Amino acid sequence: MTTVADIVRLMKTAGIVRGRADALIPSQPLDQQGVDSLDRMSLLAEIEDHFQVELPHEVARSLKTLDDIVDHLNIRH
């Protein structure tokens, strides 16, 4: 089962939102927490690589929070 901590760890390893990953609130939209579109795209690419999943554009757009990402990954696995 994937957790928010797993996603935060992945973000840290990939250098996404440097120094702020631990401060992200899982239920709040990432864009409201200062995660820009480049970081968001990097995160989604890292998730695809790490978890060996494909996130079609319409699915990727719907993943607005860390909780959304975790829920989606846990449903898929």
Backbone torsions as a table, in degrees:
resi	resn	phi	psi	omega
1	MET	NA	129.0	179.1
2	THR	-82.0	140.8	179.3
3	THR	-121.5	167.9	175.0
4	VAL	-59.2	-38.9	179.2
5	ALA	-59.7	-36.2	177.2
6	ASP	-63.2	-42.8	-179.6
7	ILE	-68.6	-41.3	178.4
8	VAL	-62.3	-42.5	178.3
9	ARG	-61.1	-42.2	177.7
10	LEU	-62.1	-41.9	178.4
11	MET	-61.6	-43.7	-179.3
12	LYS	-64.1	-45.4	-179.8
13	THR	-60.5	-38.4	-178.2
14	ALA	-85.3	-4.4	179.9
15	GLY	73.5	26.8	-179.8
16	ILE	-89.0	136.2	-175.0
17	VAL	45.5	56.3	-175.4
18	ARG	-43.1	124.7	175.2
19	GLY	75.9	-2.3	-177.2
20	ARG	-119.7	-3.4	-174.2
21	ALA	-59.3	-40.1	-179.1
22	ASP	-66.7	-22.5	-176.7
23	ALA	-89.1	-4.7	-179.1
24	LEU	-68.6	138.1	178.4
25	ILE	-93.3	117.4	-172.5
26	PRO	-55.8	-31.4	-175.7
27	SER	-90.5	-7.6	-179.0
28	GLN	-95.3	142.8	177.7
29	PRO	-55.5	137.1	-177.9
30	LEU	-61.2	-37.9	-179.2
31	ASP	-65.8	-25.8	176.8
32	GLN	-80.1	-7.3	-179.6
33	GLN	-109.4	15.0	176.1
34	GLY	86.9	10.8	176.3
35	VAL	-83.6	111.4	-176.7
36	ASP	-79.1	172.8	-174.9
37	SER	-63.4	-33.8	178.7
38	LEU	-66.4	-46.2	177.4
39	ASP	-62.7	-39.5	179.7
40	ARG	-63.6	-44.9	178.5
41	MET	-64.6	-39.0	177.0
42	SER	-62.9	-42.5	179.0
43	LEU	-61.4	-47.1	-178.7
44	LEU	-63.6	-38.3	177.0
45	ALA	-65.3	-41.9	177.6
46	GLU	-62.8	-40.6	178.9
47	ILE	-62.8	-44.7	178.6
48	GLU	-59.1	-46.0	-179.4
49	ASP	-66.7	-49.1	-174.3
50	HIS	-66.9	-43.6	-175.6
51	PHE	-97.0	1.1	179.3
52	GLN	53.4	50.6	177.9
53	VAL	-126.0	160.2	173.5
54	GLU	-110.2	131.3	177.7
55	LEU	-112.8	93.9	177.6
56	PRO	-56.5	156.4	-174.9
57	HIS	-52.0	-44.2	-177.8
58	GLU	-67.5	-33.0	176.4
59	VAL	-71.7	-46.9	-179.3
60	ALA	-56.8	-40.8	179.0
61	ARG	-64.3	-28.4	-177.4
62	SER	-81.8	-12.2	-178.0
63	LEU	-89.8	88.8	-172.9
64	LYS	-96.8	-22.9	-177.7
65	THR	-125.4	166.1	173.9
66	LEU	-62.6	-37.6	177.1
67	ASP	-61.4	-40.4	177.2
68	ASP	-59.7	-44.1	-178.5
69	ILE	-62.7	-48.6	-179.1
70	VAL	-61.5	-46.4	179.2
71	ASP	-58.3	-45.1	-179.2
72	HIS	-62.8	-45.9	-179.4
73	LEU	-64.5	-38.5	-179.3
74	ASN	-71.7	-29.0	176.3
75	ILE	-72.2	-37.3	-176.1
76	ARG	-74.5	-23.1	-175.6
77	HIS	-106.9	NA	NA
